[in-house]
């Protein structure tokens, strides 16, 4: 597993818009107490089209499956991972996106985010 201190996230204009677009598209579909975690490697290619198609695929999964699941997709040459997790609390964000450098391990990012959500839920 990759050392978490080496994970580099991106906060440029394209990354922030990509995450915001997905948050708007998925917000109402995420079951209460759950969080959709999304990773995508930078640079994001065709960000608007990628976000739209990813939202459709994720909404399809959300409508069919309850409980933890994971999706790995390549959309417009972007490697993407999506994971639905039980956040343990309705006060957590229901969609969290992480844009990372291409050499980072998306699984490690998802694992770290899920671990943090569970730790915060235990404190509530």
Protein Blocks (a to p, Z undefined) as FASTA:
>chain_A
ZZfklpccdfbfklmmmmmmmmmmmmmmpcghiacddddddddehkllmmmmmmmmmmmm
mmmpgcjddddddeehiacddddddehiakbcfbdcddddfkbcfklmmmmmmmmmmmmm
mmZZ
